Amino acid sequence: MALDEIDKKILRLLQENAHYTLKDIANKINLSLTPVHDRVKRLEKEGVIEKYVSILNKKKLGNNLTVYCQVTLTKQTYDTSEGFNQSILNLPEVVECNYVSGNFDYMLKIIIPDMESYHHFHQKKLSILPEVSLINTVFVISEVKSTTVLPI
C-alpha cells in the first residue's frame, strides 16, 4: 500500500498519542475532519493500523526484570517449531518471541518481577518444554531505549 505524506503525518500522530481525536489530528495537519476520518478508516481497513493499545509502566506494575532468552530446539523441524510456538503463546511472561537465524532458534523477551520469579519461570515453565534443548539467558541491566514507534 502506498502512503502519501498526509497518511504518514496521521500515523506519526497516532503513534505519539492514540487518544488524539480526529479533530485533534485534523487541526495538527491542517486538514478538515472528513478527509482525516476517511483516511484513518482506510488505514484501519487496510491493516496499516492494527489496533489501539495503552502502554503500561512495567515497573509500576512490579515487573522490574527484563530478560532475553536465546532458545535452541531439540530439532529444527516444522513440528518441533510449531509445538514450541503453541507453548510460548500460553506464557504471558513472554512478551516477544522471534524465530531467528544464527546459533540458536528463538529469541524471547520476558518481563517478570524479579530474579526469583525468573528462576521459577525458567525451571517450571520454559526448560520443561519438550522442544527445548538449550537456553542461554541475558539479563538487562539498564534499558537505554524502548519504543513502539515505527519509523515512517
JOFENVEN-V71957 format. One record per residue. RES is the residue in one letter. PSI is psi as a letter, one per 30 degrees, with the letter a starting at -180 (none if undefined). Layout:
BEGIN
res = {RES RES}
psi = {PSI PSI}
END
This chain:
BEGIN
res = {M A L D E I D K K I L R L L Q E N A H Y T L K D I A N K I N L S L T P V H D R V K R L E K E G V I E K Y V S I L N K K K L G N N L T V Y C Q V T L T K Q T Y D T S E G F N Q S I L N L P E V V E C N Y V S G N F D Y M L K I I I P D M E S Y H H F H Q K K L S I L P E V S L I N T V F V I S E V K S T T V L P I}
psi = {k k k l e e e e e e e e e e e e j f f k l e e e e e e f g h l l e e e e e e e e e e e e e g g e j e l k l k j l j e e f g g i f k k k k k j k k l e k i l e e e e e e e e e e e f g j f f j f k k k k l l a f l e k k k k k k l e a e e e e e e e e e f e e f f k f f k e k k k k k k k e k j e k j l f k k k none}
END
